[in-house]
Amino acid sequence: MIAHVTRREMYDLVWAEPLETVAGKLGLSHWQLKNLCVQHRVPLPTAAYWRDRAAGKNPRQTIFASSADPAVELISLDRTSPSDPVIEERLERARKAATAPRRLMKPREPNTRTIDWSRIDKPHAAVSLTAHTLRRAKPDNDGIIAISGEGLLSMRLGAGSIERAIFILDSIARGMEAREIFGTFAGKHVEVRRGVDKVPFILAETIKRRKHEPTVDELKAEERYRRSARYRDWDFTYERQYPEFDYIPTGELTISIEAWSMDQRRRNWRDNTRATLEAQLGSIIDELHGWIDYRRDDRLKDERNARLRRRAEENRTRTEARTKREEERDELLDEIVEMGRKAEQLRSWIAWAEGIEDNETQRMLDWSRKRLSELERALDPTSFGDWLRERTLFPEVDPFAPLPTDPDLETPPPQESSA
């Protein structure tokens, strides 16, 4: 019985004869052979392929492609049977290649549209703590370095991109400082600001996620775990013995501004076939400066709109106060007219009733004369102004006069002399 075959040998077998026939020759069941082919990524013909061959046609055959993982290149049909030294040596090489660390990042080819950069020994003060922490951090199993914490810029980069990231952050910090724009390189993003105007952006690396392809040792450990778990009928939980995904740093850096604009300003820069991120630093700094100006203009516009809204609200309040005052003036006028009419009626009645000598009538006349005196005193032109001033219905300076619609067009009050 054959104990080991290569992927190429298995490919030639399953494409020469139907799977059931090949399985019988190898001493395996149909499903065992199919599972081995799937596990070792050997392409299998479909039922339509065999129908076309039986009909005398020449159907297309899936092209065989060698695997980048040497662990799948050797297929063990019977792991209990001994093999010759050559096969054992091939299997051992495959195992070592499977457990050897993979190249996590494709080397970047020289780009003619880039600029030379070198390690920054003394980064800008705003970047120094983040740079120091990046250089001291240890990568995880996927070759990724992640940092965060107080005073640090939260970043997740491949180990091969650390010095590039430090160079880019240092260049941005110095370029913005030359334009009197300062930045905070801490937290989830970099924040460049001038006065109260600020723009946030992030520097990140594209990290791809790929389904993990278990090695021979990982598969054996998985099988041992499954077998041992069968005897623990009290524990049906399953813990994966290897990671579900691999995270692969690509070395492609991106700067993204985390803000929105109404005029479609540029927000993203990345490594591309025309230029690396370092070669775009000049335009990035120019655009950040433009973003600061845009944020300032946007802020000034918002502040002006807020002033206009406050002025409109104040004018509405004044209009309501004027309306209420007009109602009070009308009521006062009605009251004055009524007082005059009543005083005239009292005079007529007193003149008519003076000849009556009845005691009750005389007492009523005395009260009427006092009431008439009060009305005449209220209507006396010499004291009428004082009475109106108490009511404050006709002030010299109208506090409810409408204000100019645009507060920015008002002439500022003259400054008092310090002399």
C-alpha positions as CSV (number, residue, x, y, z in Angstrom):
1,M,0.0,0.0,0.0
2,I,1.2,3.5,-0.9
3,A,1.9,5.5,2.3
4,H,2.8,8.9,0.9
5,V,2.2,10.8,-2.3
6,T,2.9,14.4,-3.4
7,R,0.1,16.8,-4.4
8,R,1.2,16.6,-8.0
9,E,1.0,12.8,-7.9
10,M,-2.5,12.9,-6.3
11,Y,-3.6,15.5,-8.9
12,D,-2.5,13.2,-11.8
13,L,-4.3,10.2,-10.2
14,V,-7.7,11.9,-9.5
15,W,-7.8,13.5,-13.0
16,A,-6.9,10.3,-14.8
17,E,-9.6,8.1,-13.2
18,P,-12.8,8.7,-11.2
19,L,-12.4,9.3,-7.5
20,E,-14.0,5.9,-6.5
21,T,-11.5,4.0,-8.6
22,V,-8.5,5.9,-7.2
23,A,-9.8,5.5,-3.7
24,G,-10.0,1.7,-4.2
25,K,-6.5,1.5,-5.5
26,L,-5.1,3.5,-2.5
27,G,-7.1,1.5,0.1
28,L,-9.3,4.5,1.1
29,S,-12.9,5.2,1.1
30,H,-14.4,7.7,-1.4
31,W,-14.9,10.3,1.4
32,Q,-11.5,9.8,2.9
33,L,-9.8,10.5,-0.4
34,K,-12.0,13.5,-1.1
35,N,-11.2,15.0,2.4
36,L,-7.5,14.5,1.8
37,C,-7.7,16.3,-1.5
38,V,-9.6,19.2,0.0
39,Q,-7.3,19.5,2.9
40,H,-4.2,19.5,0.7
41,R,-5.8,21.8,-1.9
42,V,-5.8,19.3,-4.8
43,P,-8.4,20.4,-7.4
44,L,-11.0,17.7,-8.2
45,P,-12.9,17.1,-11.4
46,T,-16.7,17.6,-11.4
47,A,-19.3,15.0,-12.5
48,A,-19.8,17.1,-15.7
49,Y,-16.1,16.5,-16.5
50,W,-16.5,12.7,-16.5
51,R,-19.7,12.9,-18.5
52,D,-18.0,14.9,-21.2
53,R,-15.1,12.5,-21.3
54,A,-17.5,9.6,-21.6
55,A,-19.2,11.4,-24.5
56,G,-15.8,11.6,-26.3
57,K,-15.3,15.3,-25.7
58,N,-12.1,16.9,-24.5
59,P,-13.2,18.9,-21.4
60,R,-11.0,21.5,-19.8
61,Q,-8.9,20.5,-16.8
62,T,-8.2,22.7,-13.8
63,I,-4.6,23.9,-13.9
64,F,-2.4,22.5,-11.1
65,A,-0.8,25.2,-9.0
66,S,1.9,24.6,-6.5
67,S,1.2,25.7,-2.9
68,A,3.2,28.4,-1.1
69,D,2.9,26.2,2.1
70,P,5.3,23.2,1.9
71,A,3.3,21.4,4.6
72,V,0.5,20.6,2.1
73,E,2.8,19.4,-0.6
74,L,3.1,15.9,0.9
75,I,0.0,13.8,1.5
76,S,0.1,10.9,4.0
77,L,-2.3,8.2,3.2
78,D,-1.5,5.8,6.1
79,R,0.3,7.6,8.9
80,T,0.9,4.3,10.8
81,S,2.8,2.6,7.9
82,P,6.6,3.2,7.7
83,S,8.0,5.1,4.8
84,D,11.4,5.1,3.2
85,P,14.1,7.6,4.4
86,V,13.6,9.8,1.4
87,I,9.9,10.2,2.2
88,E,10.6,10.9,5.8
89,E,13.2,13.5,4.9
90,R,10.7,15.2,2.6
91,L,8.0,15.2,5.4
92,E,10.5,16.6,7.9
93,R,11.4,19.4,5.5
94,A,7.7,20.2,5.0
95,R,7.1,20.3,8.8
96,K,10.0,22.7,9.4
97,A,8.9,24.9,6.5
98,A,5.4,25.0,8.0
99,T,6.6,26.0,11.4
100,A,9.1,28.5,10.2
101,P,8.1,32.2,10.4
102,R,6.4,33.4,7.3
103,R,7.4,36.5,5.5
104,L,4.7,38.9,6.7
105,M,5.4,41.8,4.3
106,K,6.3,41.9,0.7
107,P,9.5,43.9,0.2
108,R,8.7,47.3,-1.3
109,E,10.2,47.8,-4.7
110,P,12.1,51.0,-5.3
111,N,9.8,53.8,-6.3
112,T,11.2,56.5,-8.6
113,R,8.5,58.9,-7.4
114,T,9.5,59.0,-3.8
115,I,12.0,60.9,-1.6
116,D,14.9,59.6,0.4
117,W,14.2,59.3,4.1
118,S,16.3,58.1,7.0
119,R,15.9,57.3,10.7
120,I,15.1,60.3,12.8
121,D,17.3,60.2,15.9
122,K,15.8,63.2,17.6
123,P,12.1,63.5,16.7
124,H,10.1,66.6,17.2
125,A,9.1,67.1,20.9
126,A,5.4,66.5,20.0
127,V,6.4,63.1,18.5
128,S,9.2,62.0,20.7
129,L,7.2,60.0,23.3
130,T,5.3,58.1,20.6
131,A,8.5,57.4,18.7
132,H,10.3,56.1,21.7
133,T,7.4,53.8,22.6
134,L,7.1,52.5,19.1
135,R,10.8,51.6,19.0
136,R,10.7,49.8,22.3
137,A,7.4,47.9,21.7
138,K,7.6,44.2,20.7
139,P,5.6,42.9,17.8
140,D,3.0,40.2,18.2
141,N,2.9,36.9,16.3
142,D,1.7,38.6,13.2
143,G,4.5,41.2,13.3
144,I,2.2,44.0,14.3
145,I,3.0,46.6,16.9
146,A,0.1,48.3,18.7
147,I,0.6,51.2,21.2
148,S,-1.8,53.4,23.2
149,G,-1.9,55.2,26.5
150,E,-1.6,58.6,28.1
151,G,0.4,61.0,26.0
152,L,0.8,58.5,23.2
153,L,-0.7,58.4,19.7
154,S,-2.7,55.2,19.4
155,M,-1.2,53.3,16.5
156,R,-1.2,49.8,15.0
157,L,1.6,49.2,12.5
158,G,3.7,46.5,11.0
159,A,7.2,46.3,12.5
160,G,8.7,47.3,9.1
161,S,6.7,50.6,9.0
162,I,7.8,52.0,12.4
163,E,10.6,54.3,11.2
164,R,8.6,55.4,8.2
165,A,5.7,56.5,10.5
166,I,8.1,58.3,12.8
167,F,9.7,60.2,9.8
168,I,6.2,61.2,8.5
169,L,4.9,62.4,11.9
170,D,8.1,64.3,12.5
171,S,8.0,66.0,9.1
172,I,4.4,67.0,9.6
173,A,5.0,68.4,13.1
174,R,8.0,70.5,11.8
175,G,6.2,71.6,8.6
176,M,3.1,72.7,10.6
177,E,5.2,74.5,13.2
178,A,6.9,76.5,10.5
179,R,3.4,77.8,9.6
180,E,2.6,78.6,13.2
181,I,0.3,75.6,13.4
182,F,0.8,73.3,16.3
183,G,-0.3,69.7,16.9
184,T,-1.2,67.2,19.7
185,F,0.1,63.8,18.8
186,A,-1.8,61.8,21.4
187,G,-5.0,59.9,21.6
188,K,-6.8,58.3,18.7
189,H,-5.7,60.9,16.2
190,V,-3.3,63.7,15.6
191,E,-4.9,67.1,16.1
192,V,-3.4,70.1,14.4
193,R,-4.7,73.5,15.5
194,R,-4.2,77.3,15.2
195,G,-5.9,79.1,18.1
196,V,-9.3,77.5,18.6
197,D,-9.4,76.0,15.0
198,K,-8.3,72.4,14.8
199,V,-8.3,69.5,12.3
200,P,-7.9,65.8,13.4
201,F,-6.2,63.1,11.2
202,I,-4.9,59.6,11.6
203,L,-1.8,57.8,10.2
204,A,-2.6,54.1,9.7
205,E,-1.2,51.1,7.9
206,T,-3.4,48.8,5.8
207,I,-3.5,45.4,7.5
208,K,-5.1,42.6,5.6
209,R,-7.0,39.7,7.3
210,R,-6.5,36.2,5.9
211,K,-8.0,32.9,6.9
212,H,-5.4,31.0,8.9
213,E,-4.1,27.9,7.2
214,P,-3.1,25.5,9.9
215,T,0.3,23.8,9.8
216,V,0.8,20.0,10.1
217,D,1.7,20.4,13.8
218,E,-1.4,22.6,14.5
219,L,-3.6,20.0,12.8
220,K,-2.1,17.2,14.8
221,A,-2.6,19.2,18.0
222,E,-6.2,19.8,16.9
223,E,-6.8,16.1,16.4
224,R,-5.3,15.2,19.8
225,Y,-7.5,17.8,21.4
226,R,-10.6,16.5,19.7
227,R,-9.9,12.9,20.7
228,S,-9.2,13.8,24.3
229,A,-12.4,15.8,24.5
230,R,-14.5,12.8,23.6
231,Y,-13.8,11.2,27.0
232,R,-14.8,14.4,28.9
233,D,-18.5,13.9,28.5
234,W,-19.0,16.7,31.0
235,D,-17.3,19.3,28.8
236,F,-18.6,19.8,25.3
237,T,-17.0,23.2,24.8
238,Y,-14.5,23.6,21.9
239,E,-11.5,25.8,22.0
240,R,-9.7,26.4,18.7
241,Q,-6.0,25.3,18.9
242,Y,-4.8,27.9,16.4
243,P,-5.9,31.4,15.4
244,E,-8.8,31.8,13.0
245,F,-7.2,34.6,11.0
246,D,-3.8,35.9,10.2
247,Y,-3.3,39.7,10.1
248,I,-0.7,40.7,7.5
249,P,0.8,44.2,7.4
250,T,1.0,45.5,3.9
251,G,3.4,48.4,4.4
252,E,0.9,50.7,2.8
253,L,0.5,53.9,4.9
254,T,-2.5,56.2,4.7
255,I,-3.3,59.7,6.2
256,S,-7.0,60.4,6.6
257,I,-8.5,63.7,7.8
258,E,-11.4,62.9,10.2
259,A,-13.5,65.9,9.3
260,W,-16.1,66.9,6.6
261,S,-16.3,69.9,4.4
262,M,-19.0,71.4,2.2
263,D,-16.5,72.1,-0.7
264,Q,-15.3,68.5,-1.2
265,R,-11.8,69.2,0.2
266,R,-9.3,66.3,-0.1
267,R,-9.2,64.1,2.9
268,N,-7.0,61.0,2.1
269,W,-3.5,60.3,1.0
270,R,-1.9,56.8,0.6
271,D,1.0,55.0,-0.9
272,N,0.3,54.3,-4.5
273,T,2.1,53.4,-7.7
274,R,2.7,57.1,-8.5
275,A,4.2,58.2,-5.2
276,T,4.7,57.1,-1.6
277,L,3.3,59.0,1.3
278,E,6.7,60.6,2.0
279,A,6.7,62.2,-1.4
280,Q,3.3,63.7,-0.8
281,L,4.2,65.4,2.5
282,G,4.4,68.8,1.0
283,S,0.9,68.7,-0.4
284,I,-0.4,67.1,2.8
285,I,1.0,70.0,4.9
286,D,-0.4,72.5,2.4
287,E,-3.8,70.8,2.6
288,L,-3.7,70.7,6.4
289,H,-3.0,74.5,6.3
290,G,-5.9,74.9,4.0
291,W,-8.1,72.8,6.3
292,I,-7.2,75.1,9.2
293,D,-8.3,78.1,7.2
294,Y,-11.4,76.4,6.1
295,R,-12.3,75.5,9.7
296,R,-11.6,79.1,10.7
297,D,-13.9,80.5,8.0
298,D,-16.5,77.9,8.9
299,R,-16.3,78.9,12.6
300,L,-16.5,82.6,11.8
301,K,-19.5,81.9,9.6
302,D,-21.2,79.9,12.4
303,E,-20.4,82.7,14.9
304,R,-21.9,85.3,12.5
305,N,-25.0,83.2,12.0
306,A,-25.3,82.8,15.8
307,R,-25.1,86.6,16.2
308,L,-27.8,87.1,13.5
309,R,-30.0,84.6,15.2
310,R,-29.5,86.3,18.6
311,R,-30.3,89.7,17.0
312,A,-33.5,88.4,15.4
313,E,-34.6,86.9,18.7
314,E,-33.9,90.1,20.5
315,N,-35.9,92.1,17.9
316,R,-38.8,89.6,18.3
317,T,-38.7,90.2,22.0
318,R,-38.7,93.9,21.5
319,T,-41.6,93.7,19.1
320,E,-43.6,91.8,21.7
321,A,-42.7,94.4,24.4
322,R,-43.8,97.3,22.1
323,T,-47.1,95.5,21.3
324,K,-47.7,95.1,25.0
325,R,-46.8,98.7,25.7
326,E,-49.2,100.0,23.0
327,E,-52.0,98.0,24.7
328,E,-51.2,99.6,28.0
329,R,-51.2,103.1,26.3
330,D,-54.6,102.4,24.9
331,E,-55.8,101.3,28.2
332,L,-54.4,104.5,29.8
333,L,-56.0,106.7,27.2
334,D,-59.4,105.0,27.8
335,E,-58.9,105.5,31.5
336,I,-58.2,109.3,31.1
337,V,-61.2,109.8,28.8
338,E,-63.4,107.9,31.3
339,M,-62.0,110.0,34.2
340,G,-62.8,113.2,32.3
341,R,-66.3,112.0,31.4
342,K,-66.9,111.0,35.0
343,A,-65.7,114.3,36.4
344,E,-68.0,116.2,34.0
345,Q,-70.9,114.0,35.1
346,L,-70.0,114.6,38.8
347,R,-70.0,118.4,38.3
348,S,-73.5,118.3,36.7
349,W,-74.9,116.1,39.4
350,I,-73.4,118.2,42.2
351,A,-74.9,121.4,40.7
352,W,-78.3,119.7,40.4
353,A,-78.2,118.2,44.0
354,E,-76.9,121.2,45.9
355,G,-80.4,122.5,46.6
356,I,-81.5,119.3,48.4
357,E,-81.4,119.7,52.2
358,D,-81.8,116.0,53.0
359,N,-79.1,114.9,55.4
360,E,-78.3,111.7,53.4
361,T,-78.1,113.7,50.2
362,Q,-75.8,116.2,51.8
363,R,-73.4,113.4,53.0
364,M,-73.4,112.0,49.5
365,L,-72.6,115.5,48.1
366,D,-69.6,115.8,50.4
367,W,-68.3,112.4,49.2
368,S,-68.9,113.4,45.5
369,R,-67.0,116.7,46.0
370,K,-64.1,114.7,47.4
371,R,-64.2,112.3,44.5
372,L,-64.4,115.1,42.0
373,S,-61.4,116.7,43.6
374,E,-59.4,113.5,43.2
375,L,-60.4,113.3,39.5
376,E,-59.5,116.9,38.9
377,R,-56.2,116.5,40.6
378,A,-55.4,113.5,38.4
379,L,-56.4,115.5,35.3
380,D,-54.5,118.7,36.3
381,P,-52.1,119.5,33.5
382,T,-49.4,120.6,36.0
383,S,-49.2,117.2,37.6
384,F,-50.2,115.0,34.6
385,G,-46.6,114.6,33.4
386,D,-45.5,113.3,36.8
387,W,-48.3,110.8,36.8
388,L,-47.3,109.6,33.3
389,R,-43.6,109.3,34.2
390,E,-44.6,106.9,37.0
391,R,-46.2,104.7,34.4
392,T,-43.1,104.8,32.1
393,L,-45.2,104.4,29.0
394,F,-43.6,107.3,27.1
395,P,-39.8,107.2,27.9
396,E,-37.5,109.7,26.3
397,V,-35.2,106.8,25.0
398,D,-37.3,103.9,23.8
399,P,-35.8,100.7,25.2
400,F,-38.0,98.6,22.8
401,A,-36.9,100.4,19.6
402,P,-35.9,97.8,16.8
403,L,-32.2,97.1,16.4
404,P,-30.4,96.9,13.1
405,T,-30.9,93.5,11.5
406,D,-27.1,93.0,11.0
407,P,-25.2,93.5,14.3
408,D,-21.9,93.5,12.4
409,L,-22.8,96.8,10.7
410,E,-23.3,98.7,13.9
411,T,-20.9,101.5,14.7
412,P,-19.0,100.5,17.8
413,P,-19.3,102.9,20.7
414,P,-16.5,105.5,21.1
415,Q,-13.7,104.4,23.5
416,E,-13.2,106.5,26.6
417,S,-10.0,108.4,26.7
418,S,-7.5,107.1,29.3
419,A,-6.3,110.7,30.0
